[in-house]
Amino acid sequence: MLFSELPGIGAHQLGSFAALAPMAGITDRPMRALAARFGAGWVVSEMIASNALSTGQRDMVRRLSKWAANLPHVVQLAGNEPDWMGLGAGLAAEAGADVIDINFGCPAKRVTNGYAGSALMRAPDQARRLIDAVTGATDLPVTVKLRLGWDDQSLNAAEFAAMAVDAGARLVTVHARTRQQFYKGRARWAPVRHVVEAVDVPVVVNGDIVDVKTAREALRLSGARGVMIGRGAQGQPWLVGQIGAALAGHAVAASPTGAALADLVAGHYEAILDEYGAGIGVRVARKHLDWYLKANAPGIAAGLRRTLLTETRPESVLALLPEAFDMNLEAAA
């Protein structure tokens, strides 16, 4: 399946048919910048609680600031109070957002217990008030991300999406699981077709898309206009761009290996330190190092792996990266 007409969000034309999903604690500015560098069509910020943003947490506002990628700056907000959502949207716009995405899909208990995220799929009237608050607070285009429903007895994604579009949403992303599935079981792409048939804006399918094959199958079954990749991009942020290129029928760049990969990981590591400061950054970077090793160096020696994931001195970690991704070493392991 090849597409020729790229989807858009309002006046913003997207770079490809594949996006990097918002993932709390993962898709920060360094991660989004890497995905953009390798050709992601668009990227979405980590989920941000509208009330926390509105109460002036400076670090959060700083991380929202416009970044130098040639892509729309999409900021995702979550909450359940219209006033906070409106204030949060206004602050995001002031910080340089191009698009506001509203989270109706997060399954985490700490979010749903506050009647935000996917809990709002059980309260569409309240969800409508949140969308109205955001569209009333800013002229930026608004998108929504949701799930198939709360559980298998309430698969209301099509009706919910139609409500959201009627309220002004310009694009709908559907994680093809229910809230009660969390991230378990398999994503069901076929039911997303009901959403596609219910709205007249682009629909993006998300969930279990880990390579070109699964992207094509998700699009075939769902009829969606694009794909969003989340956990599949962990340890391989270039994957989003590769999938987007393949869907458009373009040449797909090879994944980095060896010295090129070591340099890429080093750059990501240093960007994380710049973003958070060395003390916090070393800890934040460990999960990314773990994913890079799992995806690209499964044969690494246990001792070297342990050192990379426990070392507190950035210079020592950086010095070991060429050895960690040495293809000749791995071939001999």
C-alpha positions as CSV (number, residue, x, y, z in Angstrom):
1,M,0.0,0.0,0.0
2,L,1.5,3.4,-1.1
3,F,0.1,6.8,-0.3
4,S,0.7,9.9,-2.4
5,E,-1.2,12.6,-0.5
6,L,0.3,13.4,2.9
7,P,-2.1,14.0,5.8
8,G,-2.1,17.5,7.4
9,I,-3.1,19.1,10.7
10,G,-4.9,22.3,9.9
11,A,-2.4,24.3,7.8
12,H,0.5,22.1,8.7
13,Q,1.6,19.6,6.1
14,L,3.2,16.6,7.7
15,G,6.5,15.2,6.6
16,S,5.5,11.6,6.1
17,F,2.9,9.0,7.0
18,A,4.6,7.9,10.2
19,A,4.7,9.7,13.6
20,L,6.5,9.3,16.9
21,A,3.9,8.6,19.6
22,P,3.9,10.6,22.9
23,M,5.3,8.5,25.7
24,A,5.7,9.8,29.2
25,G,9.3,10.0,30.4
26,I,10.5,8.9,27.0
27,T,9.7,11.3,24.1
28,D,11.4,14.3,25.5
29,R,13.1,16.9,23.3
30,P,16.3,14.8,22.7
31,M,14.2,11.8,21.6
32,R,11.9,13.8,19.4
33,A,14.8,15.6,17.8
34,L,16.4,12.3,16.8
35,A,13.2,10.9,15.3
36,A,12.8,14.2,13.4
37,R,16.4,14.0,12.2
38,F,15.7,10.6,10.7
39,G,12.5,11.6,8.9
40,A,9.6,11.2,11.2
41,G,6.5,12.9,9.7
42,W,5.6,14.5,13.0
43,V,6.4,14.0,16.7
44,V,4.3,14.6,19.8
45,S,5.5,15.8,23.2
46,E,5.2,13.8,26.3
47,M,1.8,14.0,28.0
48,I,1.7,17.1,30.1
49,A,-0.9,17.6,32.9
50,S,-2.7,20.9,32.2
51,N,-3.0,21.8,35.8
52,A,0.7,21.4,36.5
53,L,1.6,23.4,33.4
54,S,-0.9,26.1,34.4
55,T,0.5,26.4,37.9
56,G,3.8,27.5,36.5
57,Q,6.2,24.7,36.8
58,R,9.1,26.4,35.1
59,D,11.0,23.3,34.0
60,M,7.8,22.0,32.3
61,V,7.3,25.3,30.4
62,R,11.0,25.3,29.4
63,R,10.7,21.9,27.9
64,L,7.7,23.0,25.9
65,S,9.7,25.7,24.1
66,K,9.9,25.7,20.3
67,W,12.6,23.4,19.1
68,A,14.6,23.6,15.8
69,A,13.1,20.8,13.9
70,N,11.3,21.4,10.6
71,L,8.1,19.8,11.9
72,P,5.0,21.0,13.6
73,H,5.5,21.4,17.3
74,V,2.7,19.2,18.8
75,V,2.1,19.5,22.5
76,Q,-0.1,16.9,24.2
77,L,-2.2,18.0,27.2
78,A,-4.2,15.9,29.7
79,G,-6.6,16.9,32.3
80,N,-10.3,16.9,33.3
81,E,-11.0,20.5,34.2
82,P,-11.9,22.8,31.3
83,D,-10.4,25.9,32.9
84,W,-7.0,24.2,33.4
85,M,-7.1,22.8,29.9
86,G,-7.8,26.2,28.5
87,L,-5.0,27.8,30.5
88,G,-2.6,25.0,29.6
89,A,-3.4,25.4,25.9
90,G,-2.7,29.1,26.1
91,L,0.6,28.6,27.8
92,A,1.6,25.9,25.3
93,A,0.8,28.3,22.5
94,E,2.9,31.1,24.1
95,A,5.8,28.6,24.4
96,G,5.7,27.9,20.7
97,A,3.3,25.0,20.1
98,D,1.9,24.7,16.6
99,V,-0.7,22.0,17.5
100,I,-2.4,21.0,20.7
101,D,-3.1,17.3,21.1
102,I,-5.6,16.2,23.8
103,N,-5.0,12.9,25.6
104,F,-8.0,10.7,25.8
105,G,-6.0,7.5,25.7
106,C,-3.6,7.2,28.6
107,P,-4.5,4.0,30.6
108,A,-2.4,4.7,33.7
109,K,-4.3,4.5,37.0
110,R,-2.8,7.7,38.3
111,V,-4.3,9.5,35.2
112,T,-7.6,7.6,35.0
113,N,-8.2,7.8,38.8
114,G,-8.3,11.6,38.2
115,Y,-10.8,11.1,35.5
116,A,-8.4,12.1,32.7
117,G,-6.9,10.2,29.8
118,S,-8.9,7.2,28.7
119,A,-11.3,7.6,31.6
120,L,-12.9,10.4,29.6
121,M,-14.1,8.0,27.0
122,R,-16.7,7.1,29.6
123,A,-17.6,10.8,29.9
124,P,-17.9,12.1,26.4
125,D,-19.9,15.2,27.5
126,Q,-17.0,16.2,29.8
127,A,-14.5,15.4,27.1
128,R,-16.5,17.8,24.8
129,R,-16.1,20.5,27.4
130,L,-12.4,20.0,27.4
131,I,-12.1,20.3,23.7
132,D,-14.3,23.4,23.7
133,A,-12.0,24.9,26.3
134,V,-8.9,24.3,24.3
135,T,-10.3,25.5,21.0
136,G,-11.7,28.6,22.8
137,A,-8.3,29.4,24.3
138,T,-6.2,29.3,21.2
139,D,-6.5,29.4,17.4
140,L,-4.0,26.5,17.1
141,P,-5.4,23.3,15.5
142,V,-6.4,20.7,18.0
143,T,-6.0,16.9,17.6
144,V,-7.1,14.0,19.9
145,K,-5.6,10.6,20.8
146,L,-8.0,7.9,22.1
147,R,-8.5,4.2,22.5
148,L,-11.0,1.8,21.1
149,G,-13.0,2.3,24.3
150,W,-12.8,1.6,28.0
151,D,-13.3,-2.1,27.7
152,D,-14.8,-4.6,25.2
153,Q,-18.3,-3.8,26.4
154,S,-17.9,-0.1,25.5
155,L,-16.1,0.2,22.1
156,N,-17.2,3.8,21.5
157,A,-14.2,5.1,19.6
158,A,-16.2,6.0,16.4
159,E,-18.8,7.9,18.3
160,F,-16.2,9.6,20.5
161,A,-14.1,10.6,17.5
162,A,-17.2,12.0,15.7
163,M,-17.9,14.1,18.8
164,A,-14.3,15.4,18.9
165,V,-14.3,16.3,15.3
166,D,-17.6,18.1,15.6
167,A,-16.0,20.1,18.5
168,G,-13.1,21.0,16.2
169,A,-10.5,18.2,16.2
170,R,-8.5,18.2,13.0
171,L,-6.9,14.7,13.3
172,V,-7.7,11.6,15.3
173,T,-5.2,9.0,16.5
174,V,-6.5,5.7,17.8
175,H,-4.4,3.3,19.9
176,A,-6.0,0.1,18.9
177,R,-6.5,-1.3,22.4
178,T,-9.1,-0.7,25.1
179,R,-8.1,1.0,28.3
180,Q,-8.5,-2.3,30.2
181,Q,-5.9,-3.9,27.9
182,F,-3.4,-1.3,28.9
183,Y,-0.5,-2.5,26.7
184,K,-1.1,-6.2,26.9
185,G,-2.5,-8.5,24.3
186,R,-2.5,-7.5,20.7
187,A,-3.7,-4.3,19.1
188,R,-6.8,-4.7,17.0
189,W,-6.4,-2.5,14.0
190,A,-9.6,-3.5,12.1
191,P,-12.0,-1.8,14.5
192,V,-10.2,1.5,13.8
193,R,-11.9,1.4,10.4
194,H,-15.2,2.4,12.2
195,V,-13.5,5.6,13.3
196,V,-12.2,6.3,9.7
197,E,-15.8,5.9,8.4
198,A,-17.2,8.1,11.1
199,V,-15.1,11.3,10.6
200,D,-13.9,13.4,7.7
201,V,-10.5,14.2,9.1
202,P,-7.3,12.1,8.9
203,V,-7.2,9.1,11.2
204,V,-3.9,7.7,12.4
205,V,-3.6,4.1,13.8
206,N,-1.3,3.3,16.7
207,G,-0.4,0.1,18.6
208,D,2.0,-2.8,17.9
209,I,3.5,-1.1,14.8
210,V,7.1,-2.2,15.0
211,D,8.3,-2.4,11.3
212,V,7.2,-1.8,7.8
213,K,5.2,-5.0,7.6
214,T,3.1,-4.3,10.6
215,A,2.6,-0.7,9.5
216,R,1.3,-1.8,6.1
217,E,-1.0,-4.4,7.8
218,A,-2.3,-1.8,10.3
219,L,-3.2,0.6,7.4
220,R,-4.8,-2.2,5.4
221,L,-7.0,-3.3,8.1
222,S,-7.9,0.1,9.5
223,G,-8.1,2.3,6.4
224,A,-6.2,5.0,8.4
225,R,-4.1,7.7,6.7
226,G,-1.0,7.2,8.8
227,V,0.7,5.3,11.6
228,M,2.1,6.3,15.0
229,I,5.0,4.3,16.5
230,G,5.6,4.2,20.2
231,R,7.5,1.4,21.9
232,G,8.8,0.1,18.5
233,A,11.0,3.3,18.3
234,Q,12.7,2.7,21.7
235,G,16.3,2.0,20.9
236,Q,15.8,2.7,17.2
237,P,14.4,6.3,16.7
238,W,15.2,6.0,13.0
239,L,12.5,3.4,12.6
240,V,9.7,6.1,12.3
241,G,11.4,7.7,9.3
242,Q,12.1,4.3,7.7
243,I,8.4,3.3,8.0
244,G,7.3,6.7,6.6
245,A,9.7,6.4,3.6
246,A,8.5,2.8,2.9
247,L,4.8,3.8,3.0
248,A,5.5,6.6,0.5
249,G,7.5,4.2,-1.8
250,H,10.8,6.0,-1.2
251,A,14.2,4.5,-0.6
252,V,14.6,3.4,3.0
253,A,17.8,4.4,4.7
254,A,19.8,1.7,6.4
255,S,19.8,1.6,10.2
256,P,23.1,2.9,11.7
257,T,25.5,0.3,12.9
258,G,29.0,0.2,14.4
259,A,30.8,3.5,14.8
260,A,28.0,5.5,13.3
261,L,25.6,4.0,15.9
262,A,28.0,4.6,18.7
263,D,28.3,8.3,17.7
264,L,24.5,8.5,17.5
265,V,24.0,7.1,20.9
266,A,26.7,9.3,22.3
267,G,25.0,12.3,20.9
268,H,21.7,11.3,22.4
269,Y,23.3,10.7,25.7
270,E,24.9,14.1,25.7
271,A,21.7,15.8,24.7
272,I,19.9,14.1,27.6
273,L,22.6,15.5,30.0
274,D,22.1,19.0,28.5
275,E,18.3,18.7,28.9
276,Y,18.2,17.5,32.5
277,G,21.7,18.3,33.9
278,A,24.3,15.7,34.6
279,G,22.9,14.4,37.9
280,I,19.4,13.6,36.7
281,G,20.5,13.1,33.1
282,V,22.7,10.1,33.8
283,R,19.7,8.3,35.3
284,V,17.3,9.4,32.6
285,A,19.7,8.2,29.9
286,R,20.0,4.6,31.3
287,K,16.6,3.5,30.0
288,H,17.6,4.7,26.5
289,L,21.0,3.0,26.7
290,D,19.2,-0.2,27.7
291,W,16.9,0.0,24.7
292,Y,19.8,0.7,22.3
293,L,21.6,-2.3,23.6
294,K,18.6,-4.6,23.4
295,A,17.8,-3.5,19.9
296,N,21.2,-3.2,18.4
297,A,23.7,-5.2,20.5
298,P,22.0,-8.2,22.0
299,G,25.3,-10.1,22.1
300,I,27.1,-7.6,24.3
301,A,29.1,-9.0,27.2
302,A,27.2,-9.0,30.5
303,G,29.9,-7.1,32.3
304,L,30.1,-4.3,29.7
305,R,26.3,-4.0,29.7
306,R,26.2,-3.8,33.5
307,T,28.9,-1.1,33.6
308,L,27.1,1.0,31.0
309,L,23.8,0.9,32.9
310,T,25.3,1.6,36.4
311,E,28.2,3.9,35.7
312,T,27.6,7.4,37.1
313,R,30.4,9.2,35.3
314,P,29.3,10.4,31.8
315,E,32.8,10.4,30.5
316,S,33.2,6.7,31.3
317,V,29.9,5.8,29.6
318,L,30.9,7.7,26.5
319,A,34.3,6.0,26.4
320,L,32.7,2.6,26.4
321,L,30.1,3.1,23.6
322,P,32.4,2.3,20.7
323,E,33.1,-1.1,22.3
324,A,29.4,-1.7,23.0
325,F,28.4,-1.3,19.4
326,D,31.5,-2.8,17.8
327,M,30.0,-5.1,15.1
328,N,33.2,-7.3,14.9
329,L,33.0,-7.9,18.7
330,E,29.4,-8.8,18.5
331,A,29.9,-11.2,15.5
332,A,32.5,-13.0,17.6
333,A,30.4,-13.2,20.7
